[in-house]
Amino acid sequence: MGDLKKWVQNNWSTAILTVLFVVILVNTDARAWLMRQVASTGLLNSGISESKAGEVAISYHDFTVKNEAGIPTNISDLRGKVVFINFWASWCPPCRAEFPSIQKLYDKYRSHPDMVFLTINLDDDQELGKAYLKEKGFTIPFLTREGNIPKEIYDGSLPTTVVLDKKGVIRLRHTGVADYSKDSFYADMDALLK
């Protein structure tokens, strides 16, 4: 015991870093916090792409989501609106990391008549996703998929965020954690909403 105490006294910074490393490895919220700090630097963010002449929207006829009440929404019915789509799961640390920024984006634009948020939960047990939102106080819509998701929108990686312009053209497709509460992203969204 005396040797351990002596080692800790001589290597206190290593001991602290080791404890922090272990906490980050085993605690999902700690990993999410660390990822959120990295994302807040802007290094992981991607921006809205420019519209290209002749770009055609994909058919979303078969892509439907439903809300908690079971009411379906077909994505093809949202033409004329900017659609922010985020695929997430409650067990996913990168999803947890970016959720506060998505909530801020939602708070800023939720009352805009030309903006729609589709935050699609992909947990096997949907109650886990609902519990996560409630526990953290998030008010973003809880949606689940109904049927197939076009591969152009989602390829199986979490989190994935897609922004469709008013014509239904994909203007952003980002896989991995990002910070959507940056002024530069708000400016991109404002441009799409004009």
Protein Blocks (a to p, Z undefined) as FASTA:
>chain_A
ZZmmmmmmmmmmmmmmmmmmmmmmmmmklmmmmmmmmmmnommpccdddddehiacddfk
lpccddfkopacdfklmgoiacddddddfklmklmmmmmmmmmmmmmmmmpmkbccdddd
fbfblmlmmmmmmmnopabdcdddehjddfklpgoiacddddddfkopafbdcedjddfk
bfklmmmmmmmmZZ
